[in-house]
Amino acid sequence: MGAGRPFKLDVKDRFLMLLIYYRLYITYTLAGFLFDLDQSNVCRDIQKVEPLIRNCLPIPQKLYNITKRLKTPDGVERYFPAGFLAFINCTEQQMPRPVDNKRKKNFYSGKKKKHTVKTRLMVNNRGFIIHKTDHQKGRMYDYDIYKENRPTTPKQVVNVFDLGYLGTEKDFPS
């Protein structure tokens, strides 16, 4: 028929995988485990089947196909209507253990007891990611990452921090 590698799953199973993926919001890794596929094959299968299914069934679409960096206070205010909250926190992602001893020390997180990278996110109360920092060393404190790269928010937006940011209001009054 056509060129290329044949799919491991038939169309019914790929359709079922797509429905489970969208209904349960599982990772590609879990879907791969459930359907005995590699996660890259799960991604490829979903990308091939999704446009066909979208014509027949209402499937949730991505809110934005292209992300934009908000550069002006006016642009930020569009995403933060008056009186809204901004939640600020860091997330840690595990990384392979570095070979170099200096990198081992810099990326080791005492909190997670693993080698990690940290990323700080600012999310509004509707769940949109408004600000994201580049990866930082896992050893860094959340507050130090905040000091290096503080996001600007409009005056009417209330920033909500966790305990990793104690002293932020005192050091950086709005």
Buried (B, 14 or more C-beta within 10 A) or exposed (E): EEEEEEBEBEEEBBBBBBBBBBEEEBEBEBBBEBBEBEBEBBBBBBEEBBEEBEEEEEEEEEEEEEEEEBEEEEEBBEBBEEEBBBBBBBEBEEBEEBEEEEBEEBBBBEEEEBBBBBBBBBBBBEEEEBBBBEEBBBBBBBBEBBEEEBBEBBEEBBBBBEEBBEEBEEEEEE
